[in-house]
Amino acid sequence: MTATPTSRMKQLRLMVMIMAGSLAIQFVAGIYTNLFVAIPLQRMHGHSQGLLSGISTMLPMIARRPDLLIHVVLGLLLALFAIATVIVAFNIGRSPATLWAVAGLLFILFAGYGGVTFLMDGQHNNDSFIMAVGWLASFLAYIALIWVTAP
């Protein structure tokens, strides 16, 4: 059975509400991580190794910290779900919905970049700021997307 435009819009709206709720959970996990998770000093300065090499050296440390692992996995799931949201918005064909879905995805990726550099560079404030701005911008994009998908 083919979905009607109205049912697809309801599906997108539900997806966006799930994204906004998940982003709220991610915010709490991020604040906890920022305040209470210490990155071992030997893992600092990952950029000197290159981005992919730096990430690969961080994986064992992430796996040993359940609190950090939850934050990282939720971030990855948010990115994947944001891609799905873009696909659904694009298939509906409403430009404002697609625009806000793409903006939400880009800001999640921006926050993720801040998270990776936060881990690799030893918890610098500028990396934390990048994560916070990316989170806020993505959250606002999804709030706008809820608004433009309203019946």
Stockholm file with secondary structure:
# STOCKHOLM 1.0

chainA/1-151         MTATPTSRMKQLRLMVMIMAGSLAIQFVAGIYTNLFVAIPLQRMHGHSQGLLSGISTMLPMIARRPDLLIHVVLGLLLALFAIATVIVAFNIGRSPATLWAVAGLLFILFAGYGGVTFLMDGQHNNDSFIMAVGWLASFLAYIALIWVTAP
#=GR chainA/1-151 SS CCCCHHHHHHHHHHHHHHHHHHHHHHHHHHHHHHHHCCCCGGGCCGGGGCHHHHHHHHHHHHHHCHHHHHHHHHHHHHHHHHHHHHHHHHHHTCHHHHHHHHHHHHHHHHHHHHHHHHHHTTSCHHHHHHHHHHHHHHHHHHHHHHHHTCC
#=GC SS_cons         CCCCHHHHHHHHHHHHHHHHHHHHHHHHHHHHHHHHCCCCGGGCCGGGGCHHHHHHHHHHHHHHCHHHHHHHHHHHHHHHHHHHHHHHHHHHTCHHHHHHHHHHHHHHHHHHHHHHHHHHTTSCHHHHHHHHHHHHHHHHHHHHHHHHTCC
//
